[in-house]
Amino acid sequence: GSQTWTNRSIVARRDGYANGNPLLFHDSTMGVLHLWHTQVKADSGEGAAEIYHYTSRDGGMSWSDQGRYFQASGIYLRNRIIRRKDGTLLWPFYSTASAANHRMAAFAWSKTRSVPAKGDGGWTTYVLESAARLEQPTCWRQPQDPATILCYMRDEDGQHIYEASS
């Protein structure tokens, strides 16, 4: 990296849809760079958001569209995937598709050490029930205690920051 940048280029585009935050993860076990992002049809509401997936085998020079990643709707990405002590992956996100009509912090654990080709079946999803109305979790594996993952979240009203560990 330097202080100069290349011209921007479009990676993902879909007319009539809004694109959400991109999330990058390099899967060192497979040598693949993954890009996910949320798309939601204009004026359809957060609960209709869908996650789309792209892969690159050349460090992001070119991308292959892998299509919709999770069949569930209402998932929003915000922060990075981290590798757990056992080599599997932890993916923090938040869901807007709850029956109670509010956001909930959620996490997905991969069943293997590499990124599953599709979201459904390759991840075990856990909604943090005590995290009702919490969103945008960000997590890290503690260097002084590699067995512990510490996460921080904010409430949907922007009043407080919360912490939880696993």
C-alpha positions as CSV (number, residue, x, y, z in Angstrom):
1,G,0.0,0.0,0.0
2,S,0.9,3.6,-0.6
3,Q,-0.8,7.0,-0.7
4,T,-1.9,6.5,-4.3
5,W,-4.8,4.4,-5.4
6,T,-6.0,2.9,-8.7
7,N,-9.2,4.1,-10.3
8,R,-12.2,2.4,-8.7
9,S,-14.0,-0.3,-10.6
10,I,-17.4,-2.0,-10.1
11,V,-17.4,-5.5,-8.6
12,A,-21.1,-6.0,-7.9
13,R,-24.1,-4.2,-9.3
14,R,-27.8,-4.9,-9.6
15,D,-30.2,-2.3,-10.8
16,G,-33.0,-1.5,-8.4
17,Y,-31.1,-2.8,-5.4
18,A,-29.1,-1.2,-2.6
19,N,-25.7,-2.8,-1.8
20,G,-24.6,-3.1,1.8
21,N,-21.2,-3.3,3.5
22,P,-18.6,-5.5,1.8
23,L,-16.9,-8.2,3.8
24,L,-13.5,-9.7,2.8
25,F,-11.9,-12.9,4.1
26,H,-8.9,-14.6,2.7
27,D,-9.2,-18.4,3.3
28,S,-5.6,-19.4,3.6
29,T,-6.6,-23.1,3.6
30,M,-7.8,-22.8,0.0
31,G,-6.0,-19.7,-1.2
32,V,-9.3,-18.0,-2.0
33,L,-10.3,-14.4,-1.3
34,H,-14.0,-14.2,-0.5
35,L,-16.2,-11.1,-0.8
36,W,-19.7,-11.0,0.6
37,H,-22.2,-8.2,0.6
38,T,-25.8,-7.5,1.4
39,Q,-28.3,-6.5,-1.4
40,V,-31.9,-5.4,-0.7
41,K,-34.5,-4.4,-3.3
42,A,-35.2,-0.7,-3.1
43,D,-38.0,0.2,-0.7
44,S,-38.5,-3.5,0.4
45,G,-37.1,-3.0,4.0
46,E,-34.2,-4.5,5.9
47,G,-35.9,-7.9,6.5
48,A,-35.6,-8.6,2.7
49,A,-31.8,-8.2,2.6
50,E,-29.9,-11.1,0.9
51,I,-26.2,-12.0,1.1
52,Y,-24.3,-12.4,-2.1
53,H,-20.9,-14.1,-2.5
54,Y,-17.9,-13.5,-4.9
55,T,-14.6,-15.4,-5.0
56,S,-11.2,-14.5,-6.3
57,R,-8.2,-16.8,-6.9
58,D,-5.9,-14.0,-8.0
59,G,-6.0,-11.7,-5.0
60,G,-8.9,-9.6,-6.2
61,M,-7.8,-8.9,-9.7
62,S,-10.9,-10.7,-11.0
63,W,-14.0,-12.0,-9.3
64,S,-16.4,-14.9,-9.8
65,D,-20.1,-14.4,-8.9
66,Q,-21.1,-17.3,-6.7
67,G,-24.7,-16.0,-6.3
68,R,-26.8,-15.8,-3.2
69,Y,-25.0,-17.3,-0.2
70,F,-27.7,-17.8,2.5
71,Q,-31.3,-18.5,1.7
72,A,-32.4,-16.7,4.9
73,S,-33.2,-13.0,4.4
74,G,-32.5,-10.1,6.7
75,I,-28.9,-10.8,7.5
76,Y,-26.5,-7.8,7.6
77,L,-22.7,-8.0,7.6
78,R,-20.5,-5.6,9.3
79,N,-17.3,-7.1,10.7
80,R,-14.7,-9.6,9.8
81,I,-14.7,-13.4,10.0
82,I,-12.1,-14.7,12.5
83,R,-10.4,-18.1,12.8
84,R,-11.2,-19.9,16.0
85,K,-8.6,-21.8,18.0
86,D,-9.6,-25.1,16.5
87,G,-9.2,-23.6,12.9
88,T,-12.9,-23.3,12.2
89,L,-14.4,-19.9,11.4
90,L,-16.6,-17.5,13.4
91,W,-18.7,-15.1,11.5
92,P,-20.4,-12.3,13.5
93,F,-23.4,-10.6,11.8
94,Y,-26.9,-9.4,12.8
95,S,-30.3,-10.3,11.7
96,T,-33.2,-8.0,11.0
97,A,-35.7,-10.8,10.3
98,S,-36.9,-11.5,13.8
99,A,-40.5,-12.1,14.6
100,A,-40.2,-9.4,17.3
101,N,-39.4,-6.8,14.5
102,H,-36.0,-5.8,15.9
103,R,-32.4,-6.6,15.3
104,M,-30.5,-9.4,16.9
105,A,-26.8,-10.2,17.1
106,A,-26.0,-13.6,15.6
107,F,-22.9,-15.7,14.9
108,A,-22.1,-18.5,12.5
109,W,-19.5,-21.2,13.1
110,S,-18.1,-23.1,10.1
111,K,-18.3,-26.9,10.3
112,T,-14.9,-27.1,8.6
113,R,-11.6,-25.1,8.5
114,S,-12.4,-23.6,5.1
115,V,-15.2,-21.3,3.9
116,P,-18.3,-23.4,2.8
117,A,-19.3,-23.0,-0.8
118,K,-22.9,-22.1,0.2
119,G,-24.0,-20.6,3.5
120,D,-26.8,-23.1,4.1
121,G,-25.6,-26.4,5.6
122,G,-22.0,-25.2,5.9
123,W,-22.4,-23.1,9.0
124,T,-24.1,-23.5,12.4
125,T,-25.9,-20.3,13.3
126,Y,-26.4,-19.1,16.8
127,V,-28.6,-16.1,17.7
128,L,-27.5,-14.6,20.9
129,E,-30.9,-14.4,22.7
130,S,-29.6,-12.0,25.3
131,A,-28.6,-9.8,22.4
132,A,-32.1,-8.9,21.3
133,R,-32.0,-5.4,20.0
134,L,-28.2,-5.6,19.6
135,E,-26.4,-5.3,16.3
136,Q,-23.2,-5.0,14.4
137,P,-21.1,-7.3,16.5
138,T,-17.3,-7.1,16.1
139,C,-15.1,-9.9,17.6
140,W,-11.6,-10.9,18.2
141,R,-9.7,-13.9,19.6
142,Q,-7.8,-12.7,22.6
143,P,-4.0,-13.1,22.3
144,Q,-3.5,-13.6,26.0
145,D,-6.2,-16.3,26.0
146,P,-6.6,-17.8,22.5
147,A,-9.5,-20.0,23.7
148,T,-11.6,-16.9,24.3
149,I,-13.5,-14.8,21.7
150,L,-14.6,-11.4,22.9
151,C,-17.3,-9.5,21.0
152,Y,-18.7,-6.0,21.3
153,M,-22.1,-4.9,20.0
154,R,-24.2,-1.8,20.1
155,D,-27.9,-1.5,20.8
156,E,-30.2,-0.5,17.9
157,D,-30.9,2.8,19.6
158,G,-27.2,3.7,19.8
159,Q,-27.4,4.1,23.5
160,H,-24.8,1.6,24.8
161,I,-21.9,-0.7,23.8
162,Y,-22.2,-4.3,25.1
163,E,-19.6,-7.1,25.5
164,A,-20.0,-10.8,25.5
165,S,-17.4,-13.6,25.4
166,S,-17.3,-17.2,24.3
